[in-house]
Amino acid sequence: MTELVGRALRLTVIVGEDDTWHHRAVHTEIVIRAREAGLAGATVVRGLEGFGRRSIMHTSRLVSLSSDLPVVITIVDEPAKIRTFVPHVEEIVKGGLVTIDEVEVLHYLGTYDDDDVGPLQS
């Protein structure tokens, strides 16, 4: 059983959905490594619109047909676990934004038996 309450760190990674690491989407690689590292969880959200350092607008509006929309990966866990995981992110992410901020977890309770954890669904 995983329990997380109180002071924690939130790792946020923003990349383009077309960014890859060894022929795999960067966001997928981060989620797989987070799971392998035993982190509390990871969430990937696809953005509707955004721009980055080069001010190139990426949007889901049909007119522009942009395929490289922003993707936000969020991971919250104990500070030591997040700090230990950061080198994996730095290895994978070659463009984008990586931030860490302190958060207070009010409620999180993940339950599973090790026998119930199967392969990552793709």
C-alpha positions as CSV (number, residue, x, y, z in Angstrom):
1,M,0.0,0.0,0.0
2,T,1.3,3.4,-0.9
3,E,0.4,6.3,1.3
4,L,1.5,9.9,0.8
5,V,0.5,12.8,3.1
6,G,2.0,16.1,4.0
7,R,5.1,17.7,2.5
8,A,6.0,16.4,-0.9
9,L,7.6,17.6,-4.2
10,R,5.8,17.9,-7.5
11,L,7.9,17.3,-10.6
12,T,6.4,18.8,-13.7
13,V,7.8,18.2,-17.2
14,I,6.5,20.0,-20.3
15,V,7.6,18.6,-23.6
16,G,6.2,18.3,-27.1
17,E,4.1,15.3,-27.9
18,D,6.3,14.5,-30.8
19,D,9.5,14.5,-28.7
20,T,11.1,11.0,-28.6
21,W,13.8,9.1,-26.7
22,H,15.1,6.0,-28.5
23,H,12.0,5.7,-30.8
24,R,9.6,6.1,-27.8
25,A,7.6,9.2,-26.9
26,V,9.4,11.1,-24.1
27,H,6.3,11.2,-22.0
28,T,5.9,7.5,-22.2
29,E,9.5,6.9,-21.3
30,I,9.2,9.1,-18.2
31,V,6.0,7.3,-17.1
32,I,7.6,3.9,-17.5
33,R,10.7,4.9,-15.6
34,A,8.6,6.5,-12.8
35,R,6.7,3.3,-12.4
36,E,9.9,1.2,-12.4
37,A,11.4,3.6,-9.8
38,G,8.4,2.9,-7.5
39,L,7.1,6.5,-7.5
40,A,3.6,7.2,-6.2
41,G,2.2,7.8,-9.7
42,A,2.5,9.9,-12.9
43,T,-0.1,11.7,-14.9
44,V,0.3,12.9,-18.5
45,V,-2.0,15.6,-19.9
46,R,-2.1,16.7,-23.5
47,G,-2.4,20.5,-23.9
48,L,-4.8,22.2,-26.3
49,E,-2.5,25.1,-27.1
50,G,0.9,26.5,-26.1
51,F,4.2,28.0,-27.1
52,G,7.7,27.7,-25.8
53,R,11.1,29.3,-26.0
54,R,10.9,29.9,-29.8
55,S,7.4,31.4,-29.5
56,I,6.0,29.0,-32.1
57,M,2.3,28.5,-31.5
58,H,1.1,24.9,-31.2
59,T,-2.7,24.4,-31.2
60,S,-5.3,21.7,-31.6
61,R,-7.5,24.0,-33.7
62,L,-8.2,22.3,-37.0
63,V,-7.0,25.3,-39.0
64,S,-3.4,24.9,-38.0
65,L,-3.3,21.1,-37.8
66,S,-0.4,21.2,-35.3
67,S,0.8,17.7,-34.3
68,D,3.4,18.8,-31.7
69,L,1.1,19.9,-28.9
70,P,2.4,20.4,-25.4
71,V,2.3,17.4,-23.0
72,V,2.6,17.9,-19.2
73,I,3.9,15.1,-17.1
74,T,3.2,15.5,-13.3
75,I,4.7,13.3,-10.6
76,V,4.2,13.9,-6.9
77,D,6.1,12.0,-4.2
78,E,8.4,12.2,-1.2
79,P,11.2,14.7,-1.7
80,A,14.0,12.1,-1.7
81,K,12.2,9.9,-4.3
82,I,11.7,12.9,-6.6
83,R,15.3,14.1,-6.3
84,T,16.6,10.6,-7.0
85,F,14.4,10.4,-10.1
86,V,15.4,13.8,-11.6
87,P,18.6,12.5,-13.3
88,H,16.4,10.1,-15.4
89,V,14.3,13.1,-16.6
90,E,17.5,15.1,-17.3
91,E,18.8,12.2,-19.4
92,I,15.6,11.9,-21.4
93,V,14.4,15.5,-21.9
94,K,16.4,17.5,-24.4
95,G,13.9,20.3,-24.9
96,G,11.1,21.6,-22.8
97,L,10.7,22.7,-19.2
98,V,11.3,20.8,-16.0
99,T,10.3,22.2,-12.6
100,I,10.1,21.1,-9.0
101,D,8.0,22.7,-6.4
102,E,6.9,21.9,-2.9
103,V,3.4,20.8,-2.3
104,E,1.3,19.6,0.5
105,V,-0.6,16.4,-0.1
106,L,-4.0,16.5,1.6
107,H,-5.2,13.1,0.4
108,Y,-3.6,10.3,-1.6
109,L,-4.0,6.6,-1.0
110,G,-3.0,4.1,-3.6
111,T,-3.6,0.4,-2.9
112,Y,-2.3,-2.6,-4.7
113,D,-0.6,-5.9,-4.1
114,D,2.7,-6.5,-5.8
115,D,1.1,-9.6,-7.4
116,D,-1.6,-7.4,-8.9
117,V,0.7,-5.0,-10.7
118,G,0.9,-6.1,-14.3
119,P,2.8,-4.8,-17.3
120,L,2.4,-1.2,-18.4
121,Q,-0.6,-0.9,-20.8
122,S,0.2,1.0,-24.0
